[in-house]
């Protein structure tokens, strides 16, 4: 693996014998300290100390943090510490599109049972996200606050903005009216919703079916909002860019305050671009769940179920943002529970019966349906550096149980019965009016030619088959 990324370990022209070859390995991997190696019959009795050499920047760039961790594990001196072939073949570096549940069944939590799915984006996706020109325009501060930004304990800067069209103008007391500062990250989130559109629609339908049985009194205002708000206007639309001074020279590594999330985190997605963090989720049975976060990791879960705390950890220089050694993560919440102060941290969202039924259904769906991370090809298919993706990547009008199920449609669309195959046009924004075709509930395709994507307000002639199904066009 290291050879493929241009850093040969076992081939050295000057290594004429086993002793010289062993020295070459010591210079890269450091001197072994495990008895399984040092007690071998021909192991030298006296050796100078070899410190572990850092991997070169080129290997970090090609393999990413996920690949470097796999490489380190495979090069462990003790054979028992190395992963077996099955583990390697299931590793996120080998399967960068996979999102895997943290367990086969829900965790106990405190408020309710919960689950998360986790994975790691491909190294080329991580490099692309890190190269966002928006980083150059950031005005990071660790004191003070404003309408759309705040600081925490002099160690964390949080900038809030809507990732895409959102049913909410604020989240956690911060305005969402501004443009998200990292265009590529906003685009990644929207494409993530698109490639998982079928699973999210099924999740939404299942939850709506369950909570409707509660009745109007138990649903309250927040329950009614869930049932009537289009899916693409609440699903992971509320973003926070978080930059932390995790621990620099003369500072201890920072442990963020222990807390419970508010109602916006009934589905919570986080992606780490820089830094290393451990998300410790407390369990009622005392067996805490620890989710490791390093550059490229992604998790999606019903994190309102547990007390949790973030512990920042020392990371390699290649994993940190700027020479100051900052951590950068992006958190994305849902525009739900907007009434009755139900999004406040450390409070239980209300109405409680609706909150518990919704999270129970979402947790079940995260285990039941398959979710994935977008590939570089899918991301670049419709990317425009100067324009974030506009109104949602899910069919307009997909409220709970709505457009995809054919139960109702907005004024812009004719009703489509059941899950009948049809063509849905989703306008993504940008100067060329980028368009995605959703072919029924489970298939989608990009139109690649700019000539096919540009239109001026009327139905594009390039897609005559869509005309009978769609009566209006959204910019």
Secondary structure, DSSP 4 states (H G I P E B T S, - for coil): -TTTTT--SS--TT--SHHHHHHHHHHHH-----HHHHTSTTS-S-----PPPPPPHHHHHHHHHHHHHHHHHHT-SSGGGS--HHHHHTSTTTSTTB-EESSSS-B--SSS-B-EEEEE--HHHHHHHHT-GGGGG----SS-B-SSEEEETTTEEEEEEESSS-S-SEETTEE--SB-S-HHHHHHHHHHHHHTHHHHHHHHHHHHHHHHTT-HHHHHHHHHHHHHSBHHHHTT-EEEEEEE----TT-PPPBPPPB---GGGGSEEEEEEESEEEEEE--TTS--EEEEE-TTEEEEE-GGGS-EEEEEE---GGGSBTTTTBEEEEEEE-S---STTTTSTTS--SSHHHHHHHHHHHHHHHHHS--BPPPHHHHHTT-BTTB---S-SS-TT-BTT-TTTTS---TTB----TT---EEEEEEETTTTEEEEEETTTEEEE---HHHH--SSSPPGGGGGGTTTB-----
